[in-house]
Amino acid sequence: MGLYREQRVLLTILRWSSIMAAPISSRPKLAHRLYCLRVGVILSVLLTMLYLRVWDITRDFNLPSVSYVMWIIAVIVETFVIAVVLLANAYNVSSFQALSDLFEHLEQSIEERNTAGHVYPSYGVAINALMVVYLVYHSILIYFSYQMGISFALQIRLEVVISDFYTVQLLFLLLAIGRCARQLRRMLQVSIVSNRVSDVCAVLRLRDDLVRAVALVNRCYGVFFLGCGVAWVVNEIMQATYRCETHPSNNRRLTKMLDKALLKCQFQDINFTVYGLLTIDNSLSYTVIGSIVTYLVILVQFRQVEERIENMVN
């Protein structure tokens, strides 16, 4: 049974959230436009929720608190990552379809040539169980981090749940690619030992298909790889600042210093200067551009005078 058929529940959720496109129908242009429209709707919902979260926190809470500032930054980064992934997936719809077709062809070809039975175990139970674990984890996290002053709907981290489900889909896709590679290596060894040239050529063609599948995975999921790295770093910083503020056993002095630094940055103008001679800001760019234009006009006028003198001499 193919991996994509085993992931049908997970893929349905991802397609409902527009993180992945549905299989291309007989009218690909119309399907792609409808998918782009769904991506626009999901982006509008995510950005609206982000605006309401930031507005609710800045209205009712004390912003100089480091943990709240880091929480807002984490929410902004994660929403931005999901938005970029949505846009990248809308751009790479044809690549996702090509990856799906190529992977199904690989699975079918390997299973037909494999004498030991099915290539893959049943992934469906493991995928659904992991989805349930993620849902329980996020429910517990929401329960213990619930804030009374913020609306409950705004505390549901929808973008984090979507990214976790997307990670599950990618994890099992990479696992299946690894199993394909191991099966191809075993098939190649058997073909070489039995001295069957036709089987060796067939396995090498399947290996080329597997290499193309890996290249498509890098293209389709590259943005998500980078976004997960950035979001992970921001979340680690947020957790560290939260522990620093909430636990009395931690460094209270450091917490007060960070709060004072943040409060000072809000009310103190920070200027970058060149050894105190001039300030580096937009006015410097305006001055440089104005000076360049002025001297260009002077040079053009001198050039015109030189041409007139040359014409008079001639």
FENUR-V166327 format. One line per field, one symbol per residue. ss: DSSP state (@ for helix, = for strand, . for the rest). psi: psi as a letter, one per 40 degrees, with the letter a starting at -180 (. if undefined). A space follows every 10 residues. Layout:
ss = ???
psi = ???
This chain:
ss = ..@@@@.@@@ @@@@@@.... .......@@@ @@@@@@@@@@ @@@@@@@@@@ @@@@@@@@@@ .....@@@@@ @@@@@@@@@@ @@@@@@@@@@ @.@@@@@@@@ @@@@@@@@@@ @@@....... ..@@@@@@@@ @@@@@@@@@@ @@@@...... .@@@@..@@@ @@@@@@@@@@ @@@@@@@@@@ @@@@@@@@@@ @@@@..@@@@ @@@@@@@@@@ @@@@@@@@@@ @@@@@@@@@@ @@@@@@@@@@ @@@@@@.... .@@@@@@@@@ @@@@@@@... ..=.....=. .@@@@@@@@@ @@@@@@@@@@ @@@@@@@@@@ @@@.
psi = hiddddfddd ddddddeedi iiihaegddd dddddddddd dddddddddd ddddddddde ihdehddddd dddddddddd dddddddddd dfdddddddd dddddddddd ddeheeaidi iheddddddd dddddddddd ddddehhdei iddeehgddd dddddddddd dddddddddd dddddddddd dddefhdddd dddddddddd dddddddddd eddddddddd dddddddddd ddddddhdea gddddddddd ddddddehhh hhigfedihh addddddddd dddddddddd dddddddddd ddd.
